[in-house]
Amino acid sequence: MATSVVLQKVEKRYGSLDVIHGIDLTIDPGEFVVFVGPSGCGKSTLLRMIAGLEEISGGTLLLDSERMNEVAPAKRGIAMVFQSYALYPHMSVYKNLAFGLETAGYKKAEIEPKVRRAAEILQIEKLLERKPKALSGGQRQRVAIGRAIVREPRIFLFDEPLSNLDAELRVQMRVEISRLHGNLGNTMIYVTHDQVEAMTMADKIVVLNSGRIEQVGAPLDLYNNPANRFVAGFIGSPKMNFLKAKIEQVNDGDTVINVCGTSIRLPRRLKGAAGSDVTFGIRPEHLTVAAGGAELATVNVDLVENLGGATMLYSTTPDGQQLTIALDGQQKVERGTNVKTSFDPARCHVFDASGATI
C-alpha cells in the first residue's frame, strides 16, 4: 500500500552550519515527487534524512502519520537506489537481487518468486545468470532498481540514478522508471539536478535552493506560473530570457513597461509602482520573428543552431543584453543579420527587485 510522507519544520545542521532550513512538505500516497535544484541545494541531504541515513536535527518526519525520527533505516520500509550501481561483481544478477533477502533471513522458496517478479517487471529475465561486468550501464541500473523492488518497500527513493548513463539511455530509463511507478503505484521520491527529468517524470516537483523550498507544484504549474525568478530560470529548457525593464504606467486593467527601449502594454495590473526597475522574463519558445503579437526588439543574430526540429537563435538586443529565440522547424536565418522579435504579452513574466513574480 502506498505511503504518505510529511515533513514538519525539518532542519539539518552540521555543527554550526545550517543546510536545511525548516522544510514543510506533504507527499500524498502513490505520488511521484521530484526534488530538483542546483548542486548543493540540499536535495540529496533531504532524501537521506527521509531514508534515515542522515539524522534529523529539528522537526518531524511522519510516514503514514507515524513519527520516524528515531526509527532505524531498516525498519522504515524504504528502499533506495543510488547514483552508483554498487553491484557485487562476483555475484550473478540473480544473486545480486537475492542477497538482501538472504541477509534478512528469507527462505529460498520465498526469495525466488520475488526475484523472478522483479526481473519480469524490469525485463531482465534473460540476464539473471550474468555477472555485472557483462552488463551495459542501463542493464546495471535495472538490476540496482530490481534490488529495491524485491524488498517490496513502502517508498522508493532515487538519488540521481541516471547520472552515470549516456543521453540515449537516460531517456530510455526515464520512461522505464515512470512505467515502473505506474505498475507498482508506490510512493516514489526522486532527486535530480536535471529539470528535464523533473518535468517529464514528476506528479509534483519540489524546487529547492540553499536548503529551502522555492515552490511546489505540478510540472506545468511551475512552468506556466513560476513563483519567482529562480524557479522561472530553473524550470524550462532552454532557460528563460531575463531582460532589464522599468514600469512606466500602472493602470486598472493593464501595465506599460519599457523593455529594450520599447514600451509594451501587458494585459494585467502589476503590483509594482511606476518608475520601478523590474526584470522582464520571456521563454525562448514564446518568441517569434514572424509578424504578430507585441514587438520586443530588433536583435542581431550572433549564432544559429539548426537542430532539425527546431532552430535556435542566440542574439544581442540594441542595449547589449543576450536573447535566445527558439523557432519551430527549420528556419533560414543567417548569422549577423538583424531580425524583429515579437511575443504574446499574456505569456511573459515580470519580477521585482527581490526576484518575486509580480
C-alpha positions in Angstrom: 0.0 0.0 0.0 1.3 3.5 -0.9 2.5 5.6 2.0 2.2 9.3 2.8 5.3 11.4 3.7 5.0 14.5 5.8 7.9 16.8 6.7 7.2 19.3 9.5 9.7 22.1 10.1 12.6 19.7 9.2 16.1 21.0 9.7 19.6 19.7 9.2 22.7 21.1 10.9 26.3 20.1 10.7 27.7 21.8 13.8 27.0 25.5 13.4 26.3 25.1 9.7 22.5 25.0 8.8 21.9 23.2 5.5 18.2 22.5 5.6 16.0 25.4 7.0 12.6 24.3 8.3 11.2 22.3 5.4 7.4 21.8 5.4 6.2 19.3 2.8 3.4 16.8 2.3 3.7 13.9 -0.2 0.5 12.0 -0.8 0.3 8.2 -1.1 1.4 7.0 -4.5 2.8 10.3 -5.7 5.9 10.5 -7.8 7.7 13.6 -6.4 10.9 15.0 -7.7 13.3 17.1 -5.7 15.1 19.4 -8.1 17.7 22.2 -7.7 21.3 23.1 -8.3 24.2 21.3 -6.7 24.4 22.0 -3.0 20.8 23.0 -2.6 20.1 20.1 -0.1 18.0 17.8 -2.2 20.2 14.6 -1.5 20.5 15.5 2.1 16.7 15.8 2.5 16.3 12.4 0.7 18.9 10.8 3.1 17.0 12.2 6.1 13.8 10.5 4.9 15.8 7.3 4.4 17.3 7.5 7.9 20.8 7.8 6.6 21.1 11.4 8.0 19.9 12.4 11.4 17.2 15.0 11.6 18.4 18.0 13.6 15.0 19.5 14.1 11.4 19.0 13.1 9.4 15.8 12.5 9.2 13.1 9.7 5.9 11.2 9.5 5.3 8.2 7.4 1.5 7.4 7.4 1.2 9.7 10.4 3.8 7.7 12.4 6.9 9.6 13.7 10.1 8.2 12.1 12.8 10.4 13.5 14.2 7.8 15.9 13.3 4.7 13.8 16.2 2.8 12.2 16.6 2.9 8.4 15.9 -0.8 8.0 12.6 -0.5 9.8 11.2 2.4 7.8 10.0 0.3 4.9 12.1 2.3 2.4 14.3 1.2 -0.5 16.9 3.5 -2.0 18.5 3.5 -5.4 21.8 5.4 -5.6 23.7 7.1 -8.4 26.3 4.3 -8.1 25.0 0.8 -9.1 27.0 -0.8 -6.2 26.5 -4.3 -7.6 28.6 -7.2 -6.2 30.9 -8.0 -9.1 31.5 -11.7 -8.2 27.7 -12.4 -8.0 25.3 -13.1 -10.8 22.4 -10.8 -11.4 20.1 -13.3 -9.6 22.4 -13.4 -6.5 22.6 -9.6 -6.5 18.8 -9.4 -6.4 18.5 -12.1 -3.8 21.4 -11.2 -1.5 19.5 -8.6 0.6 16.6 -11.0 1.2 19.0 -13.8 2.1 20.7 -11.5 4.6 17.3 -10.6 6.1 16.6 -14.3 6.7 14.1 -15.1 3.9 13.9 -18.7 2.8 14.8 -19.8 -0.7 11.2 -20.6 -1.6 10.2 -17.0 -0.6 13.1 -15.4 -2.4 12.8 -16.9 -5.9 9.3 -15.6 -6.7 10.3 -12.1 -5.5 13.4 -12.1 -7.7 11.6 -13.6 -10.7 8.8 -10.9 -10.4 11.3 -8.1 -10.2 13.2 -9.5 -13.2 10.0 -9.7 -15.2 8.9 -6.1 -14.3 12.3 -4.8 -15.4 12.7 -7.2 -18.4 16.0 -8.7 -17.3 14.9 -12.3 -17.0 17.5 -13.4 -19.6 20.3 -11.6 -17.6 19.9 -13.4 -14.3 22.9 -15.7 -14.8 25.3 -12.9 -16.0 27.8 -11.1 -13.9 27.7 -7.3 -13.7 30.8 -6.9 -15.9 28.8 -8.5 -18.8 26.0 -5.8 -18.5 25.6 -2.4 -20.1 25.1 0.7 -17.9 21.3 0.6 -18.4 21.1 -3.1 -17.5 23.2 -2.5 -14.3 20.8 0.3 -13.3 17.9 -2.0 -13.9 19.5 -4.6 -11.5 20.0 -1.8 -8.9 16.3 -0.9 -9.2 15.4 -4.6 -9.0 17.2 -4.9 -5.7 14.9 -2.3 -4.4 11.8 -3.9 -5.8 12.4 -7.4 -4.3 12.2 -5.7 -0.8 8.6 -4.6 -1.6 9.1 -1.3 0.2 6.5 1.3 1.2 8.5 4.0 -0.5 11.2 4.1 -3.3 13.9 6.8 -3.0 16.1 7.6 -6.1 19.2 9.6 -5.7 20.2 10.8 -9.2 20.1 7.3 -10.5 20.6 8.2 -14.2 23.7 10.5 -13.8 26.1 7.8 -15.0 24.2 6.9 -18.2 24.6 8.4 -21.6 21.9 10.7 -23.1 20.1 8.0 -25.0 20.0 5.6 -22.0 18.8 8.4 -19.7 15.8 8.9 -21.9 15.1 5.2 -22.0 15.4 4.8 -18.2 13.2 7.8 -17.6 10.4 6.0 -19.5 11.1 2.8 -17.6 11.0 4.3 -14.1 7.8 6.2 -15.0 6.3 2.9 -16.2 7.5 1.2 -13.0 5.7 3.8 -10.9 2.5 3.2 -13.0 2.7 -0.5 -12.5 3.6 -0.6 -8.8 1.8 2.5 -7.5 4.3 3.1 -4.7 5.2 6.5 -3.4 8.4 7.5 -5.1 10.8 10.4 -4.4 13.4 11.2 -7.0 16.3 13.5 -6.7 17.9 15.2 -9.8 19.6 18.4 -10.9 18.2 17.8 -14.4 15.0 19.8 -14.8 14.1 17.8 -18.0 13.9 14.7 -15.8 11.8 16.5 -13.3 9.3 17.9 -16.0 8.9 14.5 -17.7 8.6 12.2 -14.7 7.0 14.0 -11.8 3.5 14.3 -10.5 4.8 17.0 -8.3 8.1 19.0 -8.3 9.8 20.4 -5.3 12.2 23.2 -6.3 15.0 23.6 -3.7 17.5 26.4 -3.3 20.0 26.7 -0.5 18.1 24.3 1.8 14.8 26.0 1.3 11.7 25.2 -0.8 11.2 27.8 -3.5 8.0 26.3 -5.0 6.0 23.1 -5.0 3.6 22.1 -7.8 2.8 20.1 -10.9 5.4 20.5 -13.7 3.3 22.7 -15.9 2.2 24.8 -13.0 5.8 25.7 -12.3 6.5 26.2 -16.0 3.5 28.5 -16.5 3.3 30.2 -13.1 6.8 30.4 -11.5 6.7 32.0 -8.1 10.0 33.8 -8.6 12.9 34.4 -10.9 14.8 31.4 -9.5 12.1 28.9 -10.4 11.5 30.6 -13.7 15.1 30.3 -14.7 15.5 26.7 -13.4 12.3 25.2 -14.9 12.2 25.0 -18.7 14.8 24.3 -21.4 16.2 26.3 -22.9 16.4 28.7 -20.0 14.1 31.7 -19.8 15.4 35.1 -21.0 15.7 37.8 -18.4 15.9 41.4 -19.6 16.2 44.7 -17.6 13.0 46.7 -17.7 11.1 49.6 -16.0 7.5 50.1 -15.2 6.1 53.2 -17.0 2.4 53.1 -16.1 0.2 51.0 -13.8 -3.5 51.2 -14.9 -6.6 49.4 -13.6 -6.5 46.6 -16.2 -3.0 46.8 -17.7 0.6 47.9 -17.2 3.1 49.6 -19.5 6.7 48.5 -19.1 9.8 49.6 -21.1 12.0 46.8 -22.3 15.0 47.4 -24.6 13.7 50.9 -25.3 10.3 49.7 -26.3 7.1 50.5 -24.4 5.0 47.3 -24.1 1.4 47.1 -22.7 0.8 44.0 -20.6 -2.9 42.9 -20.2 -2.7 42.8 -16.4 -2.1 45.1 -13.5 1.3 44.6 -11.9 1.9 45.1 -8.2 4.9 47.4 -8.7 4.8 51.2 -8.9 5.5 53.4 -11.9 9.3 54.1 -12.1 10.3 50.8 -10.5 13.1 48.7 -12.0 11.9 45.2 -12.8 13.1 42.1 -14.7 11.2 41.0 -17.8 11.1 37.3 -18.5 10.2 35.5 -21.7 10.8 31.9 -22.7 12.8 31.3 -25.9 9.9 29.2 -27.3 7.5 32.1 -26.7 9.4 34.4 -29.0 9.0 34.6 -32.8 10.5 36.5 -35.7 7.2 36.4 -37.6 4.7 39.3 -37.7 2.1 39.4 -35.0 2.0 40.0 -31.3 3.8 42.7 -29.4 7.1 43.8 -30.8 10.0 43.4 -28.4 13.2 44.5 -30.2 15.2 44.2 -33.3 18.1 42.0 -32.4 21.4 41.0 -34.0 21.8 37.2 -34.5 25.2 36.1 -33.1 24.8 32.3 -33.6 22.3 30.0 -35.3 21.8 26.3 -34.3 19.9 24.2 -36.7 18.6 21.2 -34.8 16.2 19.8 -37.4 13.0 20.0 -35.4 13.9 23.5 -34.1 16.1 26.5 -34.9 17.9 28.2 -32.0 18.9 31.9 -32.4 21.4 33.4 -29.9 21.2 37.2 -30.3 22.0 40.6 -28.8 19.5 43.3 -28.1 20.1 47.0 -29.0 21.1 47.7 -25.4 23.6 44.8 -25.3 21.5 42.1 -23.5 21.5 38.5 -24.6 18.3 37.0 -26.0 17.7 33.3 -27.0 14.9 32.5 -29.5 13.6 29.0 -30.2 11.8 28.7 -33.5 9.8 25.7 -34.7 11.2 23.6 -37.6 14.0 24.6 -40.0 14.2 28.4 -40.4 16.6 30.2 -42.7 18.2 32.9 -40.6 21.7 34.0 -41.3 24.3 34.8 -38.6 25.0 38.6 -38.4 21.5 39.6 -39.7 19.0 41.7 -37.8 15.6 40.3 -37.0 12.5 41.7 -35.4 11.2 39.7 -32.4 7.7 39.6 -31.1 5.7 37.8 -28.5 2.3 37.3 -26.9 2.1 39.7 -23.9 0.0 37.2 -22.0 2.9 34.7 -21.9 5.6 36.9 -20.3 6.7 37.2 -16.7 7.8 40.2 -14.6 9.8 40.0 -11.4 10.5 42.7 -8.8 13.9 43.6 -7.4 13.7 40.7 -4.9 13.0 38.2 -7.7 9.4 37.6 -6.8 6.8 37.4 -9.6 4.5 40.5 -9.7 
